[in-house]
Amino acid sequence: MVGIVERLVPDELWVLFQRVVPEAPMRPQGGGRRRHGDREVLAAIVFVATSGCTWLQLPAASFGPSGATAHRRFAEWTKARVWAKLHRLVLDELGARGGLDWSRCAVDSVNMRAMKKGDLTGPNPVDRGKYGSKIHLLTERTGLPLSVGISGANLHDSQALEPLVKGIPPIRSRRGPRRRRPAKLHADKAYDNAHLRRFLRSRHITPRIARKGIENSQRLGRHRWTIERTVSWLAGCRRLHRRYERKAEHFLAFAGITATLICYRRLTK
């Protein structure tokens, strides 16, 4: 029977993770506690992300490492940008197998309340001014996240578009050079801005953005429903239902882990 560690961190994902995780620090000889294996710690982190439990609630008997150990390793790996590197590796595998559709992409955001405030939070205009954050997503045609960012809930969606587009990494293709530019970008009226249209055209991306007072956003719904589905996939990781992290990089790490898991599930189909 497959154990919980192997179920949460399958062999293929573990092989990819080993390529990006930093080497363990050298320990002084002559004693000290045994360092828990990276695979067990990674499984514990994935469990926290998907279940939504706190670090203290982590069932150490099932994984080995305690919640404090898992959180400490999570912070170390976040500082080393392990999650962004892992996301890119999974995208590379998908791209090499022809699993990414670059014909169009879509952009959107989702709000959540920040329970402890912290970096990159702000009053949410649609939640009675309570402090919150946004996760900004850019997905390819079928809904796989290519770029992820976070901001305060009071940041206008249009201000996140340029960083998202610039944040698309160069991804392998089945044949030819690496790609980082979709042919078209679909967005709703929140992104209706002449500067953004010029920016996209300068990068040879055709903007498909609903115009305020002219076009109905529903017309773009034929292509944007995939990113709305991706937003619902994010909700599958319960740690993202609320923001509990004071540090913005830790909250972004959970968003990156979720994006990686979404892409990995497609990779295994």
Disulfide bonds with the S-S distance in Angstrom:
none
